[in-house]
Amino acid sequence: MAASTPQFTLHTHKTYPAAFKVALVLSLLHLSYKSIYFDSESISRDKKLKWFAKLNPNGRSPVLIDHAQNGHVVWESTAMLIYLVSMYDTENTLWQKTMLEQSQVNQWLLLQASG
């Protein structure tokens, strides 16, 4: 992968809070990414669903593509957070080393996901 090519692509809306969490973790882990924003007001739901459903079967954003892993696609922001720290937090700065510590993090992570 060329140095100028971002490792990740993050598909989202400009003001979608769930994507902010993902972008923050990408930044904290010093991972390169490019955001692709779509405007739900200027694109019809049918048109969006045709191309976006190929990335995410439930048709919702955000969606993260990891180009270093053969274009691996992850949807649902909490799944993205877990994926990123599991794969790329080798220093355990955001993710804990032991299952007991991880269970504490997971409680809060899943609480925020459930609203």
All heavy atoms as an XYZ file, in Angstrom:
929
protein
N       0.852     -1.167      0.000
C       0.000      0.000      0.000
C       0.903      1.236      0.000
O       1.812      1.342      0.814
C      -0.904     -0.017      1.239
C      -1.819      1.161      1.331
S      -2.959      1.075      2.731
C      -3.750     -0.462      2.416
N       0.642      2.158     -0.901
C       1.440      3.369     -0.995
C       1.244      4.220      0.256
O       0.180      4.229      0.862
C       1.034      4.160     -2.237
N       2.305      4.951      0.618
C       2.253      5.765      1.838
C       1.175      6.835      1.759
O       0.617      7.228      2.772
C       3.612      6.390      2.085
N       0.869      7.327      0.564
C      -0.122      8.390      0.434
C      -1.560      7.870      0.430
O      -2.490      8.644      0.513
C       0.148      9.196     -0.837
O       0.009      8.347     -1.961
N      -1.724      6.581      0.321
C      -3.057      5.993      0.315
C      -3.480      5.671      1.745
O      -2.785      4.933      2.435
C      -3.069      4.690     -0.520
O      -2.612      4.991     -1.830
C      -4.466      4.100     -0.584
N      -4.616      6.231      2.194
C      -5.063      5.916      3.553
C      -5.389      4.436      3.704
O      -5.875      3.797      2.767
C      -6.325      6.757      3.728
C      -6.352      7.713      2.601
C      -5.500      7.142      1.513
N      -5.123      3.912      4.884
C      -5.404      2.504      5.152
C      -6.895      2.241      5.230
O      -7.356      1.168      4.868
C      -4.744      2.070      6.455
C      -5.014      0.609      6.789
C      -4.311      0.146      8.048
O      -3.381      0.784      8.520
N      -4.748     -0.976      8.566
N      -7.649      3.224      5.704
C      -9.080      3.039      5.923
C      -9.897      4.052      5.142
O      -9.450      5.176      4.904
C      -9.428      3.216      7.407
C      -8.810      2.184      8.294
C      -7.577      2.396      8.877
C      -9.466      0.993      8.551
C      -6.993      1.446      9.693
C      -8.896      0.031      9.363
C      -7.660      0.264      9.938
N     -11.110      3.645      4.797
C     -12.119      4.554      4.283
C     -13.303      4.476      5.223
O     -13.773      3.380      5.552
C     -12.562      4.176      2.850
O     -11.415      4.188      1.999
C     -13.601      5.145      2.326
N     -13.786      5.642      5.658
C     -14.923      5.734      6.560
C     -16.067      6.408      5.811
O     -15.983      7.588      5.473
C     -14.541      6.536      7.801
C     -15.609      6.767      8.853
C     -16.102      5.445      9.435
C     -15.073      7.680      9.960
N     -17.105      5.647      5.514
C     -18.297      6.180      4.841
C     -19.287      6.632      5.904
O     -19.652      5.851      6.789
C     -18.975      5.101      3.984
C     -18.204      4.723      2.763
N     -18.381      5.360      1.570
C     -17.260      3.780      2.564
C     -17.582      4.817      0.662
N     -16.884      3.849      1.252
N     -19.740      7.881      5.808
C     -20.651      8.400      6.818
C     -21.314      9.700      6.374
O     -21.054     10.201      5.288
C     -19.903      8.625      8.147
O     -20.846      8.956      9.159
C     -18.850      9.700      8.014
N     -22.149     10.232      7.248
C     -22.692     11.583      7.117
C     -21.738     12.530      7.837
O     -21.053     12.125      8.774
C     -24.068     11.692      7.793
C     -25.113     10.812      7.213
N     -25.799     11.113      6.067
C     -25.596      9.621      7.637
C     -26.658     10.152      5.800
N     -26.553      9.233      6.740
N     -21.731     13.798      7.461
C     -20.829     14.762      8.100
C     -21.138     14.977      9.577
O     -20.251     15.276     10.354
C     -20.888     16.101      7.381
C     -20.111     16.128      6.110
C     -20.004     17.507      5.546
C     -19.114     17.462      4.320
N     -18.869     18.754      3.757
N     -22.373     14.837      9.971
C     -22.748     15.159     11.351
C     -23.193     13.936     12.137
O     -23.868     14.072     13.154
C     -23.880     16.205     11.370
O     -25.009     15.674     10.664
C     -23.440     17.505     10.722
N     -22.798     12.758     11.720
C     -23.255     11.537     12.389
C     -22.356     11.223     13.585
O     -21.169     10.935     13.418
C     -23.279     10.382     11.398
C     -24.028      9.182     11.904
C     -25.353      9.299     12.309
C     -23.423      7.951     11.995
C     -26.054      8.207     12.790
C     -24.112      6.846     12.469
C     -25.423      6.991     12.864
O     -26.115      5.915     13.349
N     -22.882     11.282     14.815
C     -22.053     11.108     16.010
C     -21.327      9.765     16.085
O     -20.201      9.705     16.592
C     -23.035     11.236     17.168
C     -24.259     11.844     16.605
C     -24.263     11.558     15.147
N     -21.923      8.706     15.610
C     -21.282      7.390     15.690
C     -19.964      7.372     14.923
O     -19.010      6.713     15.331
C     -22.217      6.307     15.174
N     -19.895      8.103     13.835
C     -18.660      8.150     13.047
C     -17.574      8.931     13.762
O     -16.381      8.657     13.569
C     -18.933      8.755     11.678
N     -17.956      9.900     14.598
C     -16.956     10.672     15.340
C     -16.144      9.758     16.254
O     -14.939      9.920     16.401
C     -17.609     11.776     16.168
C     -18.321     12.834     15.371
C     -19.337     13.562     15.942
C     -17.978     13.109     14.057
C     -20.000     14.544     15.221
C     -18.631     14.093     13.323
C     -19.644     14.814     13.916
N     -16.823      8.793     16.876
C     -16.130      7.845     17.768
C     -15.097      7.044     16.991
O     -13.975      6.836     17.451
C     -17.128      6.886     18.424
C     -18.147      7.526     19.303
C     -19.081      6.503     19.887
C     -20.004      5.958     18.837
N     -21.096      5.150     19.398
N     -15.487      6.596     15.827
C     -14.596      5.785     15.000
C     -13.410      6.623     14.536
O     -12.259      6.180     14.620
C     -15.364      5.180     13.805
C     -14.418      4.399     12.897
C     -16.504      4.299     14.297
N     -13.672      7.834     14.078
C     -12.596      8.721     13.630
C     -11.635      9.030     14.780
O     -10.416      9.085     14.579
C     -13.185     10.006     13.057
N     -12.169      9.194     15.976
C     -11.318      9.462     17.132
C     -10.382      8.287     17.417
O      -9.177      8.468     17.616
C     -12.168      9.770     18.361
C     -11.402      9.979     19.663
C     -10.467     11.179     19.559
C     -12.365     10.132     20.821
N     -10.911      7.079     17.401
C     -10.073      5.898     17.659
C      -9.040      5.727     16.545
O      -7.872      5.425     16.827
C     -10.936      4.634     17.855
C     -10.083      3.376     17.861
C     -11.721      4.744     19.155
N      -9.436      5.936     15.300
C      -8.461      5.883     14.207
C      -7.326      6.870     14.457
O      -6.148      6.535     14.296
C      -9.147      6.195     12.874
C     -10.026      5.097     12.287
C     -10.945      5.664     11.210
C      -9.183      3.966     11.733
N      -7.675      8.071     14.864
C      -6.661      9.097     15.122
C      -5.784      8.740     16.311
O      -4.559      8.893     16.261
C      -7.330     10.455     15.364
O      -7.993     10.886     14.200
N      -6.395      8.273     17.401
C      -5.623      7.916     18.593
C      -4.645      6.776     18.337
O      -3.590      6.703     18.964
C      -6.559      7.556     19.746
C      -7.340      8.724     20.354
C      -8.389      8.208     21.328
C      -6.404      9.719     21.024
N      -5.009      5.901     17.403
C      -4.128      4.783     17.047
C      -3.184      5.137     15.895
O      -2.449      4.289     15.410
C      -4.960      3.544     16.694
C      -5.752      2.946     17.851
C      -6.619      1.793     17.365
C      -4.840      2.495     18.984
N      -3.234      6.395     15.456
C      -2.366      6.894     14.385
C      -2.536      6.097     13.094
O      -1.562      5.773     12.410
C      -0.899      6.903     14.828
C      -0.677      7.632     16.109
N      -0.751      9.001     16.216
C      -0.425      7.175     17.359
C      -0.543      9.362     17.462
N      -0.354      8.266     18.186
N      -3.791      5.788     12.781
C      -4.116      5.061     11.555
C      -4.645      6.050     10.525
O      -5.469      6.907     10.840
C      -5.163      3.977     11.853
C      -4.722      2.905     12.848
C      -5.903      2.056     13.289
C      -3.626      2.042     12.246
N      -4.181      5.924      9.305
C      -4.603      6.859      8.262
C      -5.965      6.462      7.708
O      -6.259      5.284      7.529
C      -3.567      6.906      7.140
O      -3.464      5.647      6.516
N      -6.798      7.480      7.477
C      -8.128      7.216      6.942
C      -8.613      8.399      6.115
O      -8.118      9.511      6.244
C      -9.125      6.906      8.063
C      -9.504      8.085      8.926
C     -10.678      8.799      8.687
C      -8.699      8.488      9.969
C     -11.020      9.883      9.479
C      -9.037      9.562     10.776
C     -10.205     10.255     10.518
O     -10.548     11.325     11.298
N      -9.568      8.087      5.279
C     -10.235      9.100      4.468
C     -11.720      8.956      4.723
O     -12.253      7.840      4.674
C      -9.924      8.891      2.992
C     -10.673      9.834      2.060
C     -10.249      9.643      0.620
C     -11.098      8.592     -0.022
N     -10.894      8.454     -1.459
N     -12.380     10.064      5.017
C     -13.829     10.040      5.194
C     -14.500     10.344      3.869
O     -14.081     11.253      3.146
C     -14.268     11.080      6.224
O     -13.763     10.752      7.491
N     -15.510      9.577      3.564
C     -16.361      9.853      2.404
C     -17.743     10.152      2.955
O     -18.370      9.310      3.588
C     -16.390      8.676      1.418
C     -14.999      8.453      0.847
C     -17.425      8.924      0.318
C     -14.895      7.321     -0.136
N     -18.173     11.390      2.738
C     -19.453     11.840      3.269
C     -20.514     11.789      2.184
O     -20.249     12.091      1.029
C     -19.332     13.279      3.769
C     -18.291     13.465      4.827
C     -17.097     14.117      4.548
C     -18.492     12.981      6.106
C     -16.133     14.292      5.520
C     -17.527     13.141      7.098
C     -16.360     13.805      6.791
O     -15.403     13.967      7.761
N     -21.696     11.398      2.590
C     -22.806     11.514      1.666
C     -23.907     12.309      2.331
O     -24.075     12.290      3.541
C     -23.313     10.163      1.152
C     -23.615      9.155      2.229
C     -24.859      9.108      2.838
C     -22.665      8.237      2.622
C     -25.138      8.176      3.815
C     -22.943      7.308      3.608
C     -24.177      7.281      4.204
N     -24.602     13.050      1.501
C     -25.655     13.935      1.967
C     -26.989     13.254      1.728
O     -27.413     13.086      0.586
C     -25.566     15.254      1.207
C     -26.613     16.257      1.642
O     -27.425     15.944      2.542
O     -26.623     17.355      1.077
N     -27.639     12.871      2.811
C     -28.897     12.133      2.681
C     -30.015     12.984      2.098
O     -31.027     12.460      1.643
C     -29.328     11.560      4.034
O     -29.473     12.591      4.977
N     -29.845     14.307      2.081
C     -30.869     15.166      1.489
C     -30.737     15.250     -0.024
O     -31.719     15.485     -0.712
C     -30.804     16.554      2.115
C     -31.184     16.537      3.586
C     -31.073     17.910      4.233
O     -30.919     18.908      3.501
O     -31.144     17.963      5.460
N     -29.521     15.080     -0.545
C     -29.329     15.218     -1.987
C     -29.302     13.882     -2.719
O     -29.240     13.852     -3.933
C     -28.032     15.981     -2.276
O     -26.926     15.209     -1.874
N     -29.352     12.794     -1.980
C     -29.365     11.477     -2.619
C     -30.604     10.731     -2.134
O     -30.917     10.740     -0.951
C     -28.065     10.690     -2.313
C     -28.013      9.388     -3.102
C     -27.906     10.433     -0.841
C     -26.675      8.670     -3.019
N     -31.302     10.124     -3.063
C     -32.524      9.413     -2.683
C     -32.178      8.153     -1.902
O     -31.098      7.576     -2.061
C     -33.332      9.041     -3.928
O     -32.682      8.007     -4.631
N     -33.096      7.746     -1.051
C     -32.880      6.535     -0.252
C     -32.662      5.324     -1.158
O     -31.785      4.514     -0.915
C     -34.078      6.318      0.667
C     -33.944      5.094      1.542
C     -35.050      5.079      2.610
N     -35.131      3.825      3.300
C     -34.287      3.404      4.237
N     -33.276      4.164      4.580
N     -34.447      2.236      4.823
N     -33.437      5.217     -2.225
C     -33.294      4.084     -3.137
C     -31.917      4.060     -3.795
O     -31.289      3.021     -3.900
C     -34.380      4.106     -4.216
C     -35.757      3.794     -3.661
O     -35.844      3.177     -2.570
O     -36.743      4.168     -4.298
N     -31.458      5.238     -4.244
C     -30.145      5.302     -4.894
C     -29.040      4.958     -3.898
O     -28.109      4.236     -4.219
C     -29.925      6.694     -5.487
C     -28.661      6.797     -6.293
C     -28.539      8.151     -6.961
C     -27.282      8.225     -7.782
N     -27.108      9.530     -8.408
N     -29.145      5.487     -2.671
C     -28.139      5.190     -1.650
C     -28.120      3.702     -1.337
O     -27.065      3.086     -1.263
C     -28.425      5.977     -0.369
C     -27.497      5.610      0.762
C     -27.986      6.192      2.073
C     -27.390      5.408      3.218
N     -28.061      5.590      4.455
N     -29.282      3.122     -1.170
C     -29.341      1.721     -0.766
C     -28.759      0.782     -1.813
O     -28.212     -0.249     -1.469
C     -30.773      1.324     -0.431
C     -31.321      1.909      0.862
C     -32.766      1.494      1.069
C     -30.482      1.501      2.056
N     -28.856      1.148     -3.077
C     -28.334      0.271     -4.126
C     -26.829      0.076     -4.002
O     -26.338     -1.040     -4.098
C     -28.701      0.824     -5.506
C     -30.152      0.613     -5.842
C     -30.494      1.165     -7.201
C     -31.980      0.996     -7.449
N     -32.408      1.614     -8.687
N     -26.074      1.129     -3.790
C     -24.620      0.975     -3.684
C     -24.186      0.726     -2.246
O     -23.248     -0.018     -2.008
C     -23.871      2.167     -4.269
C     -24.017      3.456     -3.519
C     -24.959      4.415     -3.733
C     -23.199      3.932     -2.441
N     -24.785      5.445     -2.847
C     -23.714      5.178     -2.042
C     -22.095      3.424     -1.780
C     -23.151      5.925     -1.021
C     -21.536      4.174     -0.751
C     -22.056      5.404     -0.384
N     -24.886      1.332     -1.288
C     -24.459      1.221      0.100
C     -24.779     -0.147      0.682
O     -24.044     -0.645      1.536
C     -25.110      2.334      0.928
C     -24.387      2.639      2.191
C     -23.152      3.269      2.165
C     -24.928      2.301      3.412
C     -22.479      3.557      3.333
C     -24.261      2.581      4.585
C     -23.032      3.216      4.545
N     -25.842     -0.771      0.224
C     -26.207     -2.108      0.725
C     -25.144     -3.141      0.390
O     -25.045     -4.165      1.055
C     -27.560     -2.525      0.171
N     -24.331     -2.863     -0.618
C     -23.216     -3.768     -0.921
C     -22.172     -3.729      0.194
O     -21.473     -4.703      0.424
C     -22.587     -3.392     -2.252
C     -23.494     -3.632     -3.441
C     -22.872     -3.164     -4.723
C     -23.841     -3.325     -5.866
N     -23.338     -2.737     -7.106
N     -22.077     -2.590      0.871
C     -21.150     -2.449      1.995
C     -21.798     -2.851      3.314
O     -21.159     -3.451      4.168
C     -20.668     -1.001      2.112
C     -19.891     -0.435      0.935
C     -19.605      1.044      1.156
C     -18.597     -1.205      0.738
N     -23.047     -2.470      3.498
C     -23.745     -2.712      4.753
C     -25.171     -3.154      4.468
O     -25.977     -2.364      3.993
C     -23.750     -1.438      5.604
C     -24.419     -1.631      6.943
O     -24.986     -2.678      7.220
N     -24.366     -0.614      7.771
N     -25.510     -4.383      4.758
C     -26.839     -4.887      4.418
C     -27.988     -4.168      5.119
O     -29.105     -4.193      4.627
C     -26.790     -6.359      4.821
C     -25.579     -6.527      5.654
C     -24.660     -5.400      5.358
N     -27.719     -3.496      6.252
C     -28.816     -2.762      6.890
C     -28.921     -1.328      6.381
O     -29.808     -0.588      6.785
C     -28.753     -2.838      8.423
C     -27.710     -1.950      9.043
O     -27.138     -1.057      8.423
N     -27.448     -2.190     10.303
N     -28.008     -0.914      5.508
C     -28.110      0.368      4.826
C     -27.807      1.586      5.682
O     -28.107      2.702      5.273
N     -27.230      1.402      6.848
C     -26.959      2.527      7.739
C     -25.472      2.850      7.764
O     -24.629      2.009      7.492
C     -27.430      2.187      9.156
C     -28.931      1.996      9.255
C     -29.394      1.469     10.582
N     -28.816      2.210     11.701
C     -28.834      1.788     12.947
N     -29.367      0.620     13.248
N     -28.308      2.515     13.906
N     -25.175      4.082      8.103
C     -23.775      4.475      8.265
C     -23.466      4.550      9.758
O     -24.393      4.638     10.562
C     -23.519      5.818      7.587
O     -24.113      6.867      8.298
N     -22.198      4.478     10.083
C     -21.015      4.467      9.240
C     -20.624      3.061      8.797
O     -21.110      2.072      9.322
C     -19.937      5.047     10.162
C     -20.351      4.627     11.530
C     -21.850      4.621     11.506
N     -19.718      3.046      7.828
C     -19.093      1.812      7.353
C     -17.602      2.080      7.255
O     -17.180      3.135      6.780
C     -19.662      1.391      5.973
C     -18.815      0.310      5.340
C     -21.093      0.940      6.093
N     -16.808      1.130      7.715
C     -15.353      1.248      7.686
C     -14.782      0.164      6.787
O     -15.149     -1.002      6.903
C     -14.795      1.093      9.106
C     -13.290      1.281      9.277
C     -12.908      2.745      9.066
C     -12.861      0.819     10.657
N     -13.877      0.559      5.906
C     -13.193     -0.387      5.027
C     -11.704     -0.363      5.376
O     -11.081      0.697      5.387
C     -13.392     -0.044      3.544
C     -14.885     -0.016      3.206
C     -12.649     -1.039      2.655
C     -15.191      0.528      1.830
N     -11.158     -1.531      5.672
C      -9.738     -1.677      5.991
C      -9.037     -2.210      4.753
O      -9.101     -3.397      4.438
C      -9.560     -2.628      7.175
C      -8.117     -2.735      7.648
O      -7.201     -2.282      6.919
O      -7.904     -3.285      8.746
N      -8.363     -1.333      4.036
C      -7.708     -1.708      2.786
C      -6.488     -2.595      3.010
O      -6.111     -3.359      2.119
C      -7.339     -0.455      1.996
C      -8.524      0.398      1.685
N      -9.497      0.032      0.773
C      -8.929      1.576      2.210
C     -10.429      0.965      0.731
N     -10.116      1.904      1.597
N      -5.903     -2.536      4.198
C      -4.752     -3.389      4.504
C      -5.164     -4.842      4.738
O      -4.322     -5.726      4.748
C      -4.012     -2.865      5.733
N      -6.451     -5.057      4.920
C      -6.975     -6.410      5.136
C      -7.876     -6.815      3.960
O      -8.997     -7.290      4.142
C      -7.753     -6.481      6.462
C      -6.923     -6.163      7.681
C      -5.796     -7.150      7.883
O      -5.922     -8.338      7.610
N      -4.667     -6.656      8.362
N      -7.392     -6.554      2.754
C      -8.101     -6.924      1.523
C      -9.499     -6.330      1.436
O     -10.442     -6.987      0.992
C      -8.168     -8.445      1.366
C      -6.800     -9.050      1.206
O      -5.971     -8.511      0.476
N      -6.542    -10.138      1.902
N      -9.640     -5.088      1.883
C     -10.931     -4.409      1.779
C     -11.965     -4.911      2.765
O     -13.166     -4.832      2.506
N     -11.510     -5.415      3.897
C     -12.438     -5.914      4.924
C     -13.393     -4.799      5.341
O     -12.972     -3.691      5.648
C     -11.652     -6.420      6.129
C     -12.509     -6.953      7.221
N     -13.253     -8.103      7.077
C     -12.764     -6.482      8.465
C     -13.919     -8.324      8.205
N     -13.644     -7.358      9.053
N     -14.684     -5.100      5.336
C     -15.724     -4.122      5.660
C     -16.288     -4.412      7.047
O     -16.627     -5.552      7.370
C     -16.867     -4.170      4.615
C     -18.009     -3.229      5.004
C     -16.338     -3.826      3.228
N     -16.392     -3.352      7.860
C     -16.992     -3.454      9.180
C     -18.089     -2.402      9.259
O     -17.863     -1.240      8.927
C     -15.965     -3.209     10.308
C     -16.602     -3.408     11.675
C     -14.752     -4.102     10.145
N     -19.279     -2.810      9.684
C     -20.361     -1.856      9.897
C     -20.845     -1.962     11.334
O     -20.536     -2.938     12.014
C     -21.492     -2.035      8.885
C     -21.941     -3.436      8.593
C     -21.398     -4.303      7.668
C     -23.019     -4.147      9.197
N     -22.067     -5.487      7.684
C     -23.096     -5.419      8.611
C     -23.959     -3.821     10.185
C     -24.035     -6.364      8.972
C     -24.910     -4.767     10.539
C     -24.933     -6.019      9.933
N     -21.531     -0.945     11.773
C     -21.934     -0.708     13.166
C     -20.729     -0.160     13.926
O     -19.681     -0.804     14.020
C     -22.495     -1.950     13.857
C     -23.844     -2.383     13.332
C     -24.937     -1.331     13.524
O     -24.940     -0.596     14.531
O     -25.807     -1.238     12.632
N     -20.897      1.031     14.458
C     -19.762      1.758     15.045
C     -19.104      1.018     16.211
O     -17.874      1.037     16.335
C     -20.190      3.160     15.471
O     -21.216      3.105     16.437
N     -19.866      0.354     17.050
C     -19.256     -0.363     18.161
C     -18.415     -1.535     17.654
O     -17.332     -1.801     18.174
C     -20.322     -0.837     19.165
O     -21.043      0.312     19.622
C     -19.709     -1.542     20.347
N     -18.887     -2.205     16.627
C     -18.100     -3.282     16.018
C     -16.801     -2.723     15.440
O     -15.751     -3.368     15.524
C     -18.912     -3.989     14.935
N     -16.865     -1.523     14.882
C     -15.662     -0.887     14.345
C     -14.662     -0.591     15.456
O     -13.460     -0.828     15.293
C     -16.021      0.419     13.635
C     -16.788      0.238     12.376
S     -17.247      1.858     11.728
C     -18.735      1.394     10.858
N     -15.143     -0.080     16.575
C     -14.256      0.237     17.692
C     -13.547     -1.018     18.194
O     -12.326     -1.020     18.409
C     -15.038      0.892     18.827
C     -15.714      2.219     18.506
C     -16.527      2.699     19.700
C     -14.713      3.263     18.066
N     -14.308     -2.083     18.367
C     -13.728     -3.345     18.838
C     -12.732     -3.891     17.817
O     -11.647     -4.352     18.170
C     -14.836     -4.366     19.164
C     -15.645     -3.868     20.367
C     -14.249     -5.752     19.432
C     -16.922     -4.649     20.623
N     -13.088     -3.821     16.544
C     -12.186     -4.279     15.483
C     -10.871     -3.507     15.518
O      -9.783     -4.096     15.500
C     -12.869     -4.121     14.122
C     -11.955     -4.407     12.955
C     -11.649     -5.714     12.613
C     -11.396     -3.379     12.208
C     -10.793     -5.993     11.544
C     -10.551     -3.641     11.148
C     -10.256     -4.947     10.816
O      -9.411     -5.222      9.765
N     -10.967     -2.184     15.574
C      -9.767     -1.355     15.530
C      -8.832     -1.619     16.706
O      -7.626     -1.781     16.520
C     -10.148      0.131     15.473
C     -10.758      0.585     14.156
C     -11.323      1.991     14.292
C      -9.745      0.509     13.028
N      -9.375     -1.679     17.904
C      -8.496     -1.896     19.056
C      -7.990     -3.330     19.109
O      -6.865     -3.571     19.538
C      -9.151     -1.477     20.394
C      -9.415      0.022     20.417
C     -10.404     -2.250     20.683
N      -8.792     -4.275     18.670
C      -8.348     -5.672     18.662
C      -7.230     -5.904     17.649
O      -6.279     -6.640     17.911
C      -9.515     -6.604     18.345
O     -10.498     -6.526     19.336
N      -7.352     -5.261     16.507
C      -6.366     -5.460     15.434
C      -5.131     -4.570     15.558
O      -4.027     -5.002     15.243
C      -7.017     -5.177     14.065
C      -7.979     -6.228     13.585
S      -7.164     -7.740     13.054
C      -6.359     -7.203     11.553
N      -5.330     -3.325     16.006
C      -4.273     -2.338     15.842
C      -3.779     -1.668     17.122
O      -2.848     -0.889     17.069
C      -4.724     -1.265     14.846
C      -4.985     -1.848     13.481
C      -6.279     -2.048     13.009
C      -3.925     -2.239     12.668
C      -6.515     -2.600     11.761
C      -4.147     -2.795     11.414
C      -5.438     -2.969     10.970
O      -5.655     -3.520      9.737
N      -4.365     -1.961     18.258
C      -3.884     -1.370     19.509
C      -2.869     -2.305     20.154
O      -3.103     -2.888     21.211
C      -5.048     -1.079     20.456
C      -4.628     -0.300     21.687
O      -3.467      0.178     21.730
O      -5.438     -0.173     22.615
N      -1.718     -2.424     19.527
C      -0.690     -3.355     19.997
C      -0.051     -2.913     21.303
O       0.532     -3.727     22.011
C       0.401     -3.525     18.927
O       0.958     -2.236     18.630
C      -0.171     -4.138     17.652
N      -0.162     -1.639     21.638
C       0.399     -1.108     22.889
C      -0.620     -1.155     24.029
O      -0.304     -0.753     25.149
C       0.848      0.346     22.678
C       1.826      0.534     21.541
C       3.231      0.136     21.924
O       3.624      0.394     23.070
O       3.921     -0.451     21.070
N      -1.824     -1.599     23.751
C      -2.911     -1.629     24.733
C      -3.154     -0.263     25.369
O      -3.342     -0.136     26.572
C      -2.657     -2.680     25.820
C      -2.718     -4.076     25.259
O      -1.681     -4.682     24.982
N      -3.905     -4.580     25.060
N      -3.165      0.759     24.536
C      -3.449      2.100     25.032
C      -4.941      2.333     25.220
O      -5.340      3.081     26.104
C      -2.881      3.178     24.087
O      -3.408      2.979     22.785
C      -1.368      3.118     24.042
N      -5.768      1.699     24.380
C      -7.217      1.861     24.476
C      -7.916      0.567     24.872
O      -9.059      0.586     25.320
C      -7.790      2.336     23.134
C      -7.226      3.644     22.593
C      -7.769      3.925     21.210
C      -7.529      4.792     23.539
N      -7.252     -0.530     24.668
C      -7.826     -1.853     24.908
C      -7.015     -2.528     25.993
O      -5.794     -2.412     26.021
C      -7.764     -2.660     23.614
C      -8.644     -3.856     23.517
C      -8.219     -5.131     23.278
C     -10.050     -3.929     23.587
N      -9.277     -5.974     23.206
C     -10.437     -5.263     23.395
C     -11.049     -2.988     23.811
C     -11.741     -5.691     23.408
C     -12.361     -3.411     23.827
C     -12.695     -4.743     23.631
N      -7.654     -3.239     26.859
C      -6.982     -3.833     28.009
C      -6.359     -5.187     27.669
O      -6.789     -5.856     26.747
C      -7.959     -3.971     29.165
C      -8.584     -2.647     29.577
C      -7.542     -1.618     29.963
O      -6.663     -1.890     30.768
N      -7.619     -0.433     29.382
N      -5.380     -5.582     28.473
C      -4.655     -6.822     28.219
C      -5.399     -8.054     28.706
O      -5.331     -9.110     28.095
C      -3.279     -6.770     28.889
C      -2.339     -5.793     28.257
C      -0.999     -5.794     28.959
C      -0.089     -4.756     28.348
N       1.209     -4.710     28.994
N      -6.096     -7.940     29.815
C      -6.744     -9.120     30.387
C      -8.243     -9.103     30.134
O      -8.845     -8.046     29.959
C      -6.520     -9.207     31.910
O      -7.287     -8.180     32.557
C      -5.045     -9.083     32.263
N      -8.829    -10.276     30.125
C     -10.266    -10.386     29.912
C     -11.050     -9.676     31.027
O     -12.084     -9.066     30.766
C     -10.690    -11.853     29.809
C     -12.141    -12.029     29.412
S     -12.647    -11.119     27.916
C     -11.777    -12.022     26.672
N     -10.564     -9.732     32.247
C     -11.243     -9.036     33.349
C     -11.280     -7.531     33.105
O     -12.311     -6.884     33.293
C     -10.567     -9.352     34.687
C     -10.738    -10.776     35.200
C      -9.939    -10.978     36.477
C     -12.199    -11.112     35.418
N     -10.151     -6.972     32.684
C     -10.109     -5.533     32.373
C     -10.951     -5.211     31.146
O     -11.655     -4.200     31.109
C      -8.665     -5.088     32.158
C      -7.813     -5.149     33.403
C      -6.345     -4.905     33.122
O      -5.821     -5.427     32.107
O      -5.724     -4.205     33.931
N     -10.906     -6.083     30.146
C     -11.706     -5.860     28.942
C     -13.191     -5.888     29.257
O     -13.974     -5.150     28.657
C     -11.389     -6.914     27.883
C     -10.084     -6.678     27.186
C      -9.787     -7.750     26.156
O     -10.657     -8.532     25.778
N      -8.562     -7.808     25.700
N     -13.600     -6.718     30.196
C     -15.021     -6.788     30.533
C     -15.505     -5.463     31.101
O     -16.650     -5.067     30.863
C     -15.294     -7.928     31.520
O     -14.778     -7.629     32.805
N     -14.647     -4.753     31.818
C     -15.015     -3.435     32.341
C     -15.190     -2.431     31.196
O     -16.136     -1.654     31.181
C     -13.954     -2.939     33.327
C     -13.799     -3.801     34.557
C     -15.060     -3.818     35.403
O     -15.562     -2.785     35.786
N     -15.568     -5.012     35.659
N     -14.282     -2.451     30.249
C     -14.382     -1.574     29.084
C     -15.623     -1.934     28.268
O     -16.387     -1.065     27.845
C     -13.111     -1.667     28.216
C     -13.278     -0.897     26.915
C     -11.902     -1.175     28.989
N     -15.843     -3.232     28.060
C     -16.981     -3.678     27.252
C     -18.314     -3.245     27.848
O     -19.249     -2.927     27.108
C     -16.958     -5.189     27.075
C     -15.869     -5.642     26.142
O     -15.333     -4.851     25.377
N     -15.512     -6.911     26.213
N     -18.424     -3.248     29.173
C     -19.677     -2.800     29.803
C     -20.034     -1.389     29.361
O     -21.171     -1.118     28.982
C     -19.550     -2.822     31.338
C     -19.513     -4.189     31.911
C     -19.264     -4.172     33.405
O     -19.766     -5.039     34.084
N     -18.508     -3.228     33.928
N     -19.058     -0.500     29.425
C     -19.295      0.902     29.061
C     -19.471      1.066     27.552
O     -20.291      1.861     27.094
C     -18.173      1.789     29.589
C     -18.223      1.874     31.074
C     -17.416      1.215     31.958
C     -19.148      2.626     31.844
N     -17.786      1.523     33.235
C     -18.855      2.391     33.204
C     -20.203      3.468     31.532
C     -19.556      2.977     34.240
C     -20.916      4.063     32.573
C     -20.596      3.811     33.902
N     -18.704      0.308     26.809
C     -18.804      0.367     25.348
C     -20.194     -0.046     24.888
O     -20.820      0.605     24.060
C     -17.734     -0.534     24.725
C     -17.534     -0.478     23.237
C     -17.115      0.927     22.790
C     -16.480     -1.476     22.820
N     -20.699     -1.139     25.443
C     -22.009     -1.628     25.039
C     -23.133     -0.778     25.614
O     -24.200     -0.651     24.997
C     -22.164     -3.092     25.408
C     -21.180     -3.997     24.642
C     -21.247     -5.419     25.179
C     -21.427     -3.950     23.161
N     -22.924     -0.157     26.759
C     -23.921      0.756     27.303
C     -24.107      1.949     26.376
O     -25.238      2.332     26.055
C     -23.510      1.240     28.697
C     -24.438      2.287     29.307
C     -25.809      1.684     29.609
C     -23.828      2.901     30.542
N     -23.015      2.527     25.912
C     -23.133      3.675     25.010
C     -23.757      3.275     23.681
O     -24.460      4.059     23.073
C     -21.788      4.393     24.814
C     -20.710      3.634     24.094
C     -20.830      3.597     22.585
O     -21.296      4.533     21.957
N     -20.444      2.487     22.011
N     -23.527      2.062     23.245
C     -24.098      1.610     21.976
C     -25.606      1.424     22.073
O     -26.323      1.638     21.100
C     -23.438      0.305     21.539
N     -26.071      1.043     23.243
C     -27.507      0.786     23.397
C     -28.301      2.051     23.616
O     -29.524      2.037     23.545
C     -27.738     -0.182     24.565
O     -27.368      0.428     25.786
N     -27.612      3.148     23.854
C     -28.293      4.429     24.012
C     -28.763      4.618     25.390
O     -29.449      5.352     25.890
